[in-house]
Amino acid sequence: MGRKPRIKPRRLGQKMRRIREALGISQNEMLRRMGLDEEYGRNNLSNYELSKREPPLSIVVGYARLAGISVDLMIDDKLDLPKDFLKAARRPPTSLKAHKK
């Protein structure tokens, strides 16, 4: 395996913030809806949304599920969020805890 650092998505934080703001919820509420409010705090989300830190997969998957989009739309810098992603995001929230084993 190579020794080069992997390429990190540059727009991920921006997309995460856009999703949360489009949903009209706080960072604390975002964590609660993802079922991750006991594992992470709003300071964590702030750092991820400002691209200061790279989010764990559980956070990326949570944002994607709440927005009703696939994860690749979030992590691929060449792809923009769909303009109508909020239609899918209006579904009842699902907790990530239900998917943990």
N, C-alpha and C positions, 0 to 999 in steps of 0.2 A: 504494500500500500504506500501511496505517496506521502510526502512530508509537507506538502503545501496545505495551508489552511483552507477549509472549505469555503465556498462562496456563500455569504449570508444574504438573505433577502433585505434589500434596502428600504422597501416600501411597506414592509409588514406592520410596523408600528403605526404608520399613517392609516393603513387600512383598518387596523384594529380600532383606532380612535373613531374613524368615520362610522364604523358599524355601531359602536356603543352610542355615539351621539345621535345617529339616525334612529336608534331605538328609544332615545330620550331618557336614558337611565344613567345613574351614577356608577362609579367604579365599584362601590360596595354592592349595589344591586346587581351589577353584572356578575360579580363573584357568586352572589346568592343564587341567581338563576342558573349558573353553571354547576352549582352544588360544590363549589370549591372555596367557600367563604371561611372554612376552618383551616384550610391549608395555606391560603394566600391572603394578603391584605391589599388595600387600595394602593399602597406605595409600590407594591410589586407591579400592579397594572399600570400605574403611572410610568414607571421605568420602561415597561414593555411598549406602551403607546408612544413614548418619546424616543424610542429606539436606543435607549441607554443600555438596556439589557435584552438578551434574547429570551423569549418566552418558552416555557416547556411545552411539549406537544399537547398536554391536557388543556392548556389555556388556548392554544391555537384551534384545537378541535372544538372547544366550547364556543368560541366566537363564531366559528363557521356554522355550527349547528344552530345557534340562536339567530344567525343571519339567514339561514336557509341556503347556504352556498357550500361548494366543495372547498376543501382545504387548499387545493392547488390554486384557486383564484386568489387566495390570500398570500401564498408564499412565492408565486411566480411574478416577478417584477414586470414581466412583459404583459401581464393580464391586468385589466382594470376590473373593479367590482362592477357587477351589472347594475344598471340604473334602477331596475325594478326589484332589487334584492329584498327590499322591505316588505314586499307582498308575501314572500315566503317567511320572513321573519315575524310576521304577525301571528303565526301559529302559537299554540300554547307552549310555554317553555318546557324543555326536558332536562332533567338533571343528569350530569355525567355520572353521579354515584350509582344510578340505575344500571349503567353499563360496566361498572367495575366488577371484577370477580374476586 
